[in-house]
């Protein structure tokens, strides 16, 4: 897969990321699963709001992604495949989601478990 932002090959670890621009490609199921886990639910309760900015191609299928707000942070999302976080966006999503869940874990706790490489 190629980086939607700078077209470099993505590095595959737990998360596919770009060494050049520091963006990250994360599958929809992983994003929603982690959010559901922190919310103490079987399915995530996420409100995606449309945002306007130039579209990027999906790293998986190449079709134009929609810019959506996730915890009020604009990210690029392919409804079929995943979410592209530009450098710093994942950190902003984590910071914006500090509210404690019913289980006492923050979104930060769950994201750090999965995305330790961004530390």
RONU-456541 format. One record per residue (C-alpha): x, y, z; residue in one letter. Coordinates in Angstrom, 1 decimal, always signed. Last residue first. Layout:
@X: X | Y: Y | Z: Z | resn: A .
...
END
This chain:
@X: +5.1 | Y: +7.4 | Z: +21.7 | resn: X .
@X: +3.7 | Y: +6.7 | Z: +18.2 | resn: X .
@X: +5.0 | Y: +3.1 | Z: +18.2 | resn: X .
@X: +2.7 | Y: +2.2 | Z: +21.1 | resn: X .
@X: -0.3 | Y: +2.3 | Z: +18.8 | resn: X .
@X: -2.4 | Y: -0.6 | Z: +20.1 | resn: X .
@X: -2.0 | Y: -0.4 | Z: +23.9 | resn: X .
@X: -1.6 | Y: +3.4 | Z: +23.6 | resn: X .
@X: -4.9 | Y: +3.6 | Z: +21.8 | resn: X .
@X: -6.7 | Y: +1.7 | Z: +24.6 | resn: X .
@X: -5.2 | Y: +3.9 | Z: +27.4 | resn: X .
@X: -5.7 | Y: +7.1 | Z: +25.5 | resn: X .
@X: -9.4 | Y: +6.3 | Z: +25.0 | resn: X .
@X: -9.6 | Y: +6.4 | Z: +28.7 | resn: X .
@X: -10.2 | Y: +3.5 | Z: +30.9 | resn: X .
@X: -12.4 | Y: +3.7 | Z: +34.0 | resn: X .
@X: -14.7 | Y: +0.9 | Z: +32.9 | resn: X .
@X: -17.7 | Y: +3.3 | Z: +32.4 | resn: X .
@X: -15.5 | Y: +5.3 | Z: +30.1 | resn: X .
@X: -13.4 | Y: +8.2 | Z: +31.2 | resn: X .
@X: -13.2 | Y: +11.4 | Z: +29.0 | resn: X .
@X: -9.7 | Y: +11.8 | Z: +27.5 | resn: X .
@X: -11.1 | Y: +11.6 | Z: +24.0 | resn: X .
@X: -9.8 | Y: +14.9 | Z: +22.7 | resn: X .
@X: -6.2 | Y: +14.0 | Z: +23.6 | resn: X .
@X: -6.4 | Y: +10.7 | Z: +21.8 | resn: X .
@X: -7.9 | Y: +12.3 | Z: +18.7 | resn: X .
@X: -5.2 | Y: +15.0 | Z: +18.8 | resn: X .
@X: -2.4 | Y: +12.3 | Z: +19.1 | resn: X .
@X: -4.0 | Y: +10.5 | Z: +16.1 | resn: X .
@X: -4.0 | Y: +13.7 | Z: +14.2 | resn: X .
@X: -0.4 | Y: +14.6 | Z: +14.8 | resn: X .
@X: +1.0 | Y: +13.3 | Z: +11.5 | resn: X .
@X: -2.0 | Y: +12.6 | Z: +9.2 | resn: X .
@X: -4.4 | Y: +9.9 | Z: +10.3 | resn: X .
@X: -5.9 | Y: +7.9 | Z: +7.5 | resn: X .
@X: -9.0 | Y: +5.8 | Z: +8.4 | resn: X .
@X: -10.0 | Y: +2.5 | Z: +7.0 | resn: X .
@X: -11.5 | Y: +0.2 | Z: +4.4 | resn: X .
@X: -15.1 | Y: +0.4 | Z: +3.2 | resn: X .
@X: -16.1 | Y: +3.8 | Z: +4.6 | resn: X .
@X: -12.8 | Y: +5.3 | Z: +3.5 | resn: X .
@X: -12.0 | Y: +7.9 | Z: +6.0 | resn: X .
@X: -9.7 | Y: +11.0 | Z: +6.1 | resn: X .
@X: -9.4 | Y: +12.7 | Z: +9.5 | resn: X .
@X: -10.5 | Y: +16.0 | Z: +10.8 | resn: X .
@X: -10.4 | Y: +16.2 | Z: +14.7 | resn: X .
@X: -13.7 | Y: +17.0 | Z: +16.5 | resn: X .
@X: -13.7 | Y: +13.6 | Z: +18.3 | resn: X .
@X: -13.5 | Y: +12.1 | Z: +14.8 | resn: X .
@X: -14.5 | Y: +14.7 | Z: +12.2 | resn: X .
@X: -14.7 | Y: +13.3 | Z: +8.7 | resn: X .
@X: -12.9 | Y: +14.0 | Z: +5.4 | resn: X .
@X: -14.2 | Y: +11.6 | Z: +2.9 | resn: X .
@X: -11.9 | Y: +9.3 | Z: +1.0 | resn: X .
@X: -11.4 | Y: +9.3 | Z: -2.8 | resn: X .
@X: -11.0 | Y: +5.8 | Z: -4.3 | resn: X .
@X: -7.5 | Y: +4.2 | Z: -4.3 | resn: X .
@X: -8.7 | Y: +0.9 | Z: -3.0 | resn: X .
@X: -6.4 | Y: +0.2 | Z: +0.0 | resn: X .
@X: -4.6 | Y: +3.5 | Z: +0.7 | resn: X .
@X: -7.8 | Y: +5.4 | Z: +0.0 | resn: X .
@X: -7.1 | Y: +8.4 | Z: -2.1 | resn: X .
@X: -7.0 | Y: +11.8 | Z: -0.4 | resn: X .
@X: -9.8 | Y: +14.4 | Z: -0.5 | resn: X .
@X: -9.3 | Y: +18.1 | Z: -0.4 | resn: X .
@X: -11.0 | Y: +19.6 | Z: +2.7 | resn: X .
@X: -14.6 | Y: +19.9 | Z: +3.9 | resn: X .
@X: -15.7 | Y: +18.1 | Z: +7.1 | resn: X .
@X: -18.5 | Y: +15.6 | Z: +7.5 | resn: X .
@X: -19.3 | Y: +14.4 | Z: +11.0 | resn: X .
@X: -18.7 | Y: +10.9 | Z: +12.2 | resn: X .
@X: -20.5 | Y: +10.1 | Z: +15.5 | resn: X .
@X: -19.0 | Y: +7.1 | Z: +17.1 | resn: X .
@X: -20.8 | Y: +4.7 | Z: +19.5 | resn: X .
@X: -18.7 | Y: +1.6 | Z: +19.1 | resn: X .
@X: -20.2 | Y: -1.8 | Z: +19.2 | resn: X .
@X: -20.0 | Y: -4.4 | Z: +22.0 | resn: X .
@X: -19.8 | Y: -1.6 | Z: +24.6 | resn: X .
@X: -17.5 | Y: -0.6 | Z: +27.5 | resn: X .
@X: -16.8 | Y: +2.8 | Z: +25.9 | resn: X .
@X: -13.1 | Y: +2.1 | Z: +25.9 | resn: X .
@X: -13.6 | Y: -1.2 | Z: +24.1 | resn: X .
@X: -16.1 | Y: +0.3 | Z: +21.6 | resn: X .
@X: -13.5 | Y: +2.9 | Z: +20.7 | resn: X .
@X: -10.8 | Y: +0.2 | Z: +20.2 | resn: X .
@X: -13.1 | Y: -1.9 | Z: +18.1 | resn: X .
@X: -14.2 | Y: +1.2 | Z: +16.0 | resn: X .
@X: -10.6 | Y: +2.0 | Z: +15.1 | resn: X .
@X: -9.6 | Y: -1.6 | Z: +14.5 | resn: X .
@X: -12.7 | Y: -2.4 | Z: +12.4 | resn: X .
@X: -12.1 | Y: +0.8 | Z: +10.3 | resn: X .
@X: -8.6 | Y: -0.3 | Z: +9.4 | resn: X .
@X: -5.8 | Y: +2.0 | Z: +10.5 | resn: X .
@X: -3.5 | Y: +3.9 | Z: +8.1 | resn: X .
@X: -1.0 | Y: +6.1 | Z: +9.9 | resn: X .
@X: +0.8 | Y: +9.4 | Z: +8.9 | resn: X .
@X: +4.4 | Y: +10.1 | Z: +9.9 | resn: X .
@X: +5.1 | Y: +12.0 | Z: +6.6 | resn: X .
@X: +8.2 | Y: +10.0 | Z: +5.6 | resn: X .
@X: +8.0 | Y: +6.9 | Z: +7.7 | resn: X .
@X: +4.5 | Y: +6.2 | Z: +6.6 | resn: X .
@X: +2.4 | Y: +3.9 | Z: +8.7 | resn: X .
@X: +0.5 | Y: +0.7 | Z: +8.6 | resn: X .
@X: -0.5 | Y: -0.2 | Z: +12.2 | resn: X .
@X: +0.5 | Y: -3.3 | Z: +14.1 | resn: X .
@X: +3.6 | Y: -3.2 | Z: +11.9 | resn: X .
@X: +3.5 | Y: -2.6 | Z: +8.1 | resn: X .
@X: +5.5 | Y: +0.2 | Z: +6.6 | resn: X .
@X: +3.6 | Y: +2.1 | Z: +4.0 | resn: X .
@X: +5.2 | Y: +2.7 | Z: +0.6 | resn: X .
@X: +5.6 | Y: +6.4 | Z: -0.2 | resn: X .
@X: +2.8 | Y: +8.2 | Z: -2.1 | resn: X .
@X: +3.1 | Y: +11.4 | Z: +0.0 | resn: X .
@X: -0.4 | Y: +11.8 | Z: +1.4 | resn: X .
@X: -2.3 | Y: +8.7 | Z: +0.5 | resn: X .
@X: +0.7 | Y: +6.6 | Z: +1.6 | resn: X .
@X: +1.0 | Y: +3.6 | Z: -0.6 | resn: X .
@X: +0.0 | Y: +0.0 | Z: +0.0 | resn: X .
END
